[in-house]
Amino acid sequence: MQETHYPKLSRIKIGEPDANSEYFSAAKTKTSPIFLDCFFSLPQFPVEEFLTGEKYIIYGQKGTGKTSTLRYIDSVLKKDGAETDFVIFKKSFLEEIDLADFGKLPIMVDEESIKKFKHFHHTMKRLIVLMVASKIGSSSCVDIDELDGEESKNLLQKISESAFGDVIRLGMDSIASVFQGLSIDVGKATNELVLLEGTKIIKRSNDDILRFAIRRLKKNPKKIRIFLDEIHFAYRSEESLQQDAILVRDTILAIQSLNERFAEESVDVTIYIAIRAEYLEHPIISTADINHAVESVGHELTWSSYPVGKSHPLFELVFFRFKKVIGSSFSKDDFFNIYLANIEASDFLSRTWSKPRDLIRFFKCARKLYPERVMLSKSEVNAVWRNYAQESWKEIKSSASPFLNPEALAKFEEIFSQIVPAVYDGTQKYNIDTFGELFLPVYEIASVNQKNFYGFAHFIRLLYILGIFNTRRHDANEQDIFHSYHRGNRNYHSNGDVLIHPTVLKAFG
């Protein structure tokens, strides 16, 4: 086959870096997203265990494919007759949960306070229970008098008459009314008593509605699956960081306890969740005795354990998408020799973060710049890398924005613009201390007028988690040892050389 017989890049349906965006775009055109048509599962990923509900937590770094996997499980179960709903947490939940209002309540971080108040636990449990109750159907209201409390009866009546999208709003309204009914200003010294009494009321109502839902599901069995994606987390201040961590922790705990209850009662209901792996490292979450649950009922999506080369499964994922357009005669060798000509597989992986989002973004940039081309020349490949780097930097800035204000982000970019030329030509090198000194002004701008702002060491680690830099040190045999977060190394070398990620350099070079 000659190169001219292959489709131009404009004809290749490569997909979007963000799976939810691709899903909604496909829904508008009444087509199927490419990640569902060409779903690729890593060899060790236990698809069957997720389909049966044995596992229900997917965790991994940003861009590893959590959303596409969750959407795939949703589509398979839907075809199998399950009643399903897919909820984007940061959109649907946080539009209703006003964290600023919750911030007026005391922040509970010590173990005894956590046990006593269950800060967000009962809130999240209520929302999830109501979502399940809304899937039971109108027949669930026939026996509404079985409910013990008037508040529960009124709430379930409203849920039965509402669309699924209104369930979260109604649930939050019901929680707000509980605290309003206590008629006490939460800013007063009695705020802890208000919170304690309010959570007791909410818990009783939750238990009432949950018992009712289980009774109805035993009488009228249904297969119900709820999917929660894009769990919210942000680094702004120590207080908001704690609050976000508590929200994530309590969401996981609520899902775990509900799934265990459904299993005990033999009703066919499972709640699934996708969460970023780095969130699980926060002390509030990691010390909450949930890691064993995540390990037993969850699975980590990671691409870090594969050798750097053509056999890396990332290339398999994208190859399937090309093959769908071109046909069964298209081989993997054709893929490398034509569409990845003038690009070494190892070089490609070293220039990216070795995640599905990277390959999809690269080919999307290639389509944008050279839609009529099939095989790219070396100069064209370099132009694609520049565009890829610029798009990747936009995502890094977006990821950094929760813990850097606009002024700090501007300073952040200014510093990179100043140092990159010297790093490129090798005249300037950094260790952790000298690298930290460079970005101290960024931290100072971000932390001004902020009480309890996270420490500077934590700020540097955030840059490491974002993939902005890796580290290198020499072992006793003078061999290079590299640490990078996306390759599974949680911490950088404190006494190593700092290596700014090649794509970050390219974005400013």
HUJOFEN-V154909 format. One record per residue. N is the residue number from 1. OMEGA is omega in radians with two decimals (none if undefined). Layout:
# HUJOFEN-V154909
n = [N	N]
omega = [OMEGA	OMEGA]
This chain:
# HUJOFEN-V154909
n = [1	2	3	4	5	6	7	8	9	10	11	12	13	14	15	16	17	18	19	20	21	22	23	24	25	26	27	28	29	30	31	32	33	34	35	36	37	38	39	40	41	42	43	44	45	46	47	48	49	50	51	52	53	54	55	56	57	58	59	60	61	62	63	64	65	66	67	68	69	70	71	72	73	74	75	76	77	78	79	80	81	82	83	84	85	86	87	88	89	90	91	92	93	94	95	96	97	98	99	100	101	102	103	104	105	106	107	108	109	110	111	112	113	114	115	116	117	118	119	120	121	122	123	124	125	126	127	128	129	130	131	132	133	134	135	136	137	138	139	140	141	142	143	144	145	146	147	148	149	150	151	152	153	154	155	156	157	158	159	160	161	162	163	164	165	166	167	168	169	170	171	172	173	174	175	176	177	178	179	180	181	182	183	184	185	186	187	188	189	190	191	192	193	194	195	196	197	198	199	200	201	202	203	204	205	206	207	208	209	210	211	212	213	214	215	216	217	218	219	220	221	222	223	224	225	226	227	228	229	230	231	232	233	234	235	236	237	238	239	240	241	242	243	244	245	246	247	248	249	250	251	252	253	254	255	256	257	258	259	260	261	262	263	264	265	266	267	268	269	270	271	272	273	274	275	276	277	278	279	280	281	282	283	284	285	286	287	288	289	290	291	292	293	294	295	296	297	298	299	300	301	302	303	304	305	306	307	308	309	310	311	312	313	314	315	316	317	318	319	320	321	322	323	324	325	326	327	328	329	330	331	332	333	334	335	336	337	338	339	340	341	342	343	344	345	346	347	348	349	350	351	352	353	354	355	356	357	358	359	360	361	362	363	364	365	366	367	368	369	370	371	372	373	374	375	376	377	378	379	380	381	382	383	384	385	386	387	388	389	390	391	392	393	394	395	396	397	398	399	400	401	402	403	404	405	406	407	408	409	410	411	412	413	414	415	416	417	418	419	420	421	422	423	424	425	426	427	428	429	430	431	432	433	434	435	436	437	438	439	440	441	442	443	444	445	446	447	448	449	450	451	452	453	454	455	456	457	458	459	460	461	462	463	464	465	466	467	468	469	470	471	472	473	474	475	476	477	478	479	480	481	482	483	484	485	486	487	488	489	490	491	492	493	494	495	496	497	498	499	500	501	502	503	504	505	506	507	508	509]
omega = [3.09	-3.13	-3.08	-3.13	-3.14	3.12	3.03	-3.12	-3.13	-3.10	-3.11	3.11	-3.02	-3.11	-3.11	3.10	3.14	-3.04	3.14	3.08	3.12	-3.13	-3.10	3.06	3.12	3.13	3.13	-3.11	-3.14	3.06	3.14	3.11	-3.06	-3.11	3.03	3.11	-3.09	-3.09	3.14	3.13	3.05	-3.05	-3.06	-3.09	-3.04	-3.08	-3.08	-3.13	3.06	-3.14	3.12	-3.12	3.07	3.05	-3.09	3.08	3.03	3.10	-3.11	-3.13	3.14	3.09	-3.09	3.08	-3.13	-3.09	-3.13	3.11	3.12	3.10	3.12	3.12	3.09	-3.08	3.14	-3.11	3.10	3.10	-3.13	3.05	-3.13	2.97	-3.05	2.96	-3.10	-3.05	3.05	-2.95	-3.00	3.09	-3.04	-3.06	-2.98	3.00	-3.11	-3.14	3.11	-3.09	3.11	3.11	3.10	3.14	3.09	3.11	-3.08	3.07	-3.09	-3.12	3.13	-2.98	-3.12	3.12	3.11	-3.14	-3.04	-2.97	-3.10	-2.89	3.12	-2.98	-3.07	3.06	-3.11	-3.14	3.14	-3.11	-3.11	3.12	3.12	3.08	3.10	-3.13	-3.12	-3.13	-3.06	3.11	-3.06	-3.13	-3.11	-3.09	-3.12	-3.10	-3.05	3.12	3.09	-3.14	-3.06	-3.03	3.11	3.14	3.13	3.13	-3.11	-3.11	-3.12	3.08	3.11	-3.13	-3.10	-3.10	-3.03	3.04	-3.09	-3.11	-3.13	-3.04	-3.10	3.13	3.14	3.11	3.14	3.09	-3.12	3.12	3.12	-3.11	3.10	-3.10	3.09	-3.14	3.11	3.05	3.10	3.11	-3.09	3.09	-3.13	-3.10	-3.11	-3.02	-3.14	3.10	3.10	-3.12	-3.12	-3.13	3.13	-3.13	3.09	-3.14	-3.13	-3.14	-3.14	3.13	3.10	-3.12	3.13	-3.11	3.13	3.11	3.13	-3.12	-3.14	3.10	-3.12	-3.14	3.08	3.09	-3.08	-3.02	3.06	3.06	-3.05	3.11	3.09	-3.11	3.09	-3.09	3.10	3.06	-3.00	3.04	3.14	3.06	3.12	3.07	-3.12	-3.12	-3.14	3.09	3.10	-3.09	3.09	3.14	3.10	3.13	3.13	3.14	-3.06	3.05	3.11	-3.12	3.13	3.13	3.13	-3.09	3.13	3.12	3.10	3.12	3.12	3.12	3.13	-3.09	3.13	2.99	-2.96	-3.13	3.06	3.05	3.13	3.12	3.00	-3.06	3.12	-3.01	-3.08	3.10	-3.09	-3.14	-3.13	-3.08	-3.12	-3.13	-3.05	3.13	-3.08	3.09	3.09	-3.12	3.12	3.11	3.12	-3.12	-3.05	-3.10	3.13	3.08	-3.14	3.01	-3.13	3.13	-2.97	-3.02	-3.08	-3.13	-3.13	-3.12	-3.07	-3.12	3.13	-3.07	3.08	-3.12	3.09	-3.13	-3.10	3.12	3.13	-3.12	3.06	-3.09	3.13	-3.14	-2.97	-3.14	-3.03	-3.13	-3.12	-3.07	3.11	3.07	3.07	-3.14	-3.14	-3.05	-3.10	-3.01	3.05	3.06	-3.12	3.07	3.05	-3.12	-3.13	3.11	3.12	-3.10	-3.14	3.14	-3.11	3.07	3.07	3.11	3.13	-3.12	-3.10	-3.14	3.14	3.12	-3.13	-3.10	3.04	3.07	3.13	3.11	-3.10	-3.09	-3.02	-3.07	-3.09	-3.10	3.03	3.10	-3.11	3.04	3.14	3.14	3.10	3.08	3.14	3.10	3.09	3.12	3.12	3.14	3.09	-3.13	3.13	3.11	3.12	3.14	3.08	3.14	3.10	3.10	3.12	3.13	-3.12	-3.00	3.11	-3.12	3.03	3.09	-3.08	-3.14	3.12	3.10	3.11	3.10	3.10	-3.14	-3.14	-3.13	3.11	3.12	-3.11	-2.99	-3.02	-3.13	-3.13	3.09	3.14	-3.07	3.03	-3.12	-3.14	3.09	-3.06	2.86	-3.07	-3.11	-3.11	3.08	3.12	3.11	3.13	-2.99	3.05	3.09	3.10	3.14	-3.11	3.11	-3.09	-3.02	-3.11	-3.14	3.10	3.08	3.08	3.13	-3.13	-3.07	-3.10	3.11	3.10	3.09	3.12	3.12	3.07	3.09	3.10	3.13	3.12	3.13	-3.12	3.10	3.00	3.08	3.13	3.01	3.11	3.06	-3.08	3.13	3.14	3.04	3.12	3.05	-3.10	3.02	3.03	-3.03	-3.08	3.04	3.02	3.12	-3.03	-3.09	3.10	3.05	3.13	-3.14	-3.10	3.03	3.07	3.09	3.09	-3.07	-3.09	-3.12	3.06	3.08	-3.10	-3.12	-3.10	-3.05	none]
